[in-house]
Amino acid sequence: MSDRDQHHEVCTATLPSVQSPLLTCWPAVAEASYKLLKHSGPAATHDLLRTIDGGLIGLVELGVPDVAGIRAIQEKSTRINRFSWPTPH
């Protein structure tokens, strides 16, 4: 968590009251790692992975039953809505 982020103080103040582990999935970790590497460098990516390894962030598995929810979230995104998703045959 960068102390340069506009929400850093609020997040830092709130984090102790949040029950851990915080949950995420590998696709979110991959995207966060890419963005951290691109904008903050490899140390930030290593910090994220250390946070996961330390148990503050837990990973959940995704499966076929989760696809409908993922797709619904994507459809709400204006960035994603510019693309046309192929229809499965």
NORRA-V419822 format. One record per residue. N is the residue number from 0. SS is DSSP state (@ for helix, = for strand, . for the rest). PHI is phi as a letter, one per 40 degrees, with the letter a starting at -180 (none if undefined). D_FIRST is the distance of its C-alpha to the first C-alpha in whole Angstrom. Layout:
n-><N:N>
ss-><SS:SS>
phi-><PHI:PHI>
d_first-><D_FIRST:D_FIRST>
This chain:
n-><0:1:2:3:4:5:6:7:8:9:10:11:12:13:14:15:16:17:18:19:20:21:22:23:24:25:26:27:28:29:30:31:32:33:34:35:36:37:38:39:40:41:42:43:44:45:46:47:48:49:50:51:52:53:54:55:56:57:58:59:60:61:62:63:64:65:66:67:68:69:70:71:72:73:74:75:76:77:78:79:80:81:82:83:84:85:86:87:88>
ss-><.:.:.:.:.:.:.:@:@:@:@:@:@:@:@:.:.:.:.:.:.:=:=:=:.:@:@:@:@:@:@:@:@:@:@:@:@:@:@:@:.:@:@:@:@:@:@:@:@:@:@:@:@:.:.:.:=:=:=:.:.:.:.:@:@:@:@:@:@:@:@:@:@:@:@:@:.:@:@:@:@:.:.:.:.:.:.:.:.>
phi-><none:c:c:c:c:c:b:d:c:c:c:c:c:c:d:c:c:c:c:c:c:c:b:a:b:d:d:c:c:c:c:c:c:c:c:c:c:c:b:b:g:c:c:c:c:c:c:c:c:c:c:c:c:c:g:c:b:b:b:b:c:b:b:d:c:c:c:c:c:c:c:c:c:c:c:c:c:c:c:c:c:c:c:b:c:c:c:c:c>
d_first-><0:4:6:9:8:11:9:7:10:11:9:8:12:13:11:14:16:15:17:16:16:14:16:16:18:18:19:15:14:16:15:11:12:15:13:10:13:15:13:11:13:14:12:8:11:12:9:9:12:13:11:13:16:15:16:13:13:17:18:21:24:25:29:31:31:28:29:30:27:25:28:28:24:25:28:26:24:26:24:26:29:30:31:34:33:36:38:39:43>
